[in-house]
Amino acid sequence: MTERDIPKVINISLEYPELAWSETLFLKEIHNPNSISIVTEHENQIIAYLCARVVIDECHLQNLGVSQYYRGKGIGTALMGELINRLAPFNASRIFLELRKSNDAALRLYKKMGFQIVAIRKQYYCNPTEEGILMLKTIHEDIYCITSDTTPDAGMRP
């Protein structure tokens, strides 16, 4: 992800109003050396993004969004696979993430990728108030395809 990508990424982020980030947050993320920020493009349009941060030997997934038209087409899986591939230089052994209890699609994705529920956080989210689910994946040597079968020319880039 680059600075010029941020307006397009914010547009996708706004499709998730309860999780939308500001321009300042995205700028801080892309300039942090312990951050991994990825965009996915299809036909020269940004269709998804991911932001994660590495702290010591742990990765914390902070934000992932897929444009509405491209949801359910494997883009989230591809982004998570690319994240795992990019963690090797950091020697990260685990990925943590939180999600809203009501986010069924994300919960299915993360369970499919081997994440385990490790805690429920009462009243973790606001607007609306909702429980958060804390999930963990231990990284071994997972290898995922970085493109989607249904969107063959989608590509990842920093």
N, C-alpha and C positions, 0 to 999 in steps of 0.2 A: 504494500500500500504506500502511495506517495501523497504528498500534500495536495496535488491536483485531483486525486481520487476522492478526497474527503467530501465535497459536496454531493457526489453520487452515492457515496456510502451513507451519508446522513439521510438521503432520501429513502434508502432501504431501511435504515434504522427507524425512521418515522412510521414505517408500516407496523412497528412494534412499539406503540406510544409509551407503554409502561416501562420499556427498556431503552428508549432512545438516548443516545449520547450527544453531547454538544461537540462543536468543532474543537474546542479547547481540549476535551478529553481525548479525541482521536489524535490531535497533534502531539499531546504528551506521550501517547502510546507509540506512535511511529518513530519518535525521537529517543525512546528509551532503549538502551542497548540490550536489556533483558526482555524485550518484547518481541513477539512474533505477530506481525500484522499481514494478513493475506487477503487479496481480492481474487475473485473468480470472474472471468470475462467470457462472454458469448457474443460472437459477431461484433466485437469491439465495444460492447456495453458491459459495465460492471453489473453482475447479477447477484453477487453474494460477497460476504466479507467475514473475517474471523480475527479476533484480537485475543492474545494470550500473553501471560507474563510468567517468566521463570524466576523462582526464588530458591536459591541453593539447588536442591535436586528435585524440586516440585514445579510442575506447571499448573497455572491457574487459568482456566478458560474464562475470559471475562465477557466476551460478547461475540455472538455469531448470528448473522442474519442472512436470509435468502429472500430475494425478491419474490413477491407473491406468485407470479406466473411460473416460477421455476421450482416451487416447493414440491416435494414428493418425487423428485426426479434424480435423487442421489447426490445432489450438490453438497448438502450438509455432510454426508458420509465422506465425500471426496475431500472436503475441507478438513475434516477431522483426520483423515489419513495423511494429508499433506502436513498438518501440524505435527503428527507423530514422527513423520520423516524428518522434519526440521528440528526436532528436539535432540537428535543424536549429538550435535556439538556441545550441547549444554549438559549432557549426561543426566538428564532428568529421568527419574524412575517412576514417577507417578503424575497423573493428571487429576486435578480436582475441578469441580464445577458446581454451581448452584443453579437451580431452575425452579420456576413456579410449579406448585403442585398441579395446577390446572393445565400445564403445557404438555398435553398427552403426546403430541408428535415428537417433541424433543426427548421426552422420556423414552419413547420407543426407540428412537435413534441411538441414544446413549446406551441403553440396555443391549441393543443389537451389537454395539461396538465393544461390549464387555465391561461397561461401567457398572459398579455396584452401589446401591444406596447405603450410605454409612450413617446418615443422620437426617432427622426432620427438624427444621428450625421454625419454631412457632412464631407467628406474626413477623416473619422475616422481610416480606415485601409490603409496600404500601401502594395505595392508588390502583387497585383496591388492596386492602390488607389480606395477606395470604401466607400460608406456610411455604417455606422453601425446602427443597430437597437437596441435600449435599450428596454428591456422587464422586466416586473414585475409580480410576483405572490404573492398574499397575502395568507399566510398559515393559515388554520383553523385546522382541524383535518383530513387531507387527509390521506388515507391509500391506498397504492398501493402494488400489488404483487411484490416481489423482484426477481422473476424468470420469464423467458419468456416461453410462451406456446410452441413456436417453438424450444426452446432449453431447455428442461425440467431439465437437470442436470447442467445448468449454475448456479454458486453461487457467492455471493458477499463476500468480506472480506476487512478488513482495509488494 
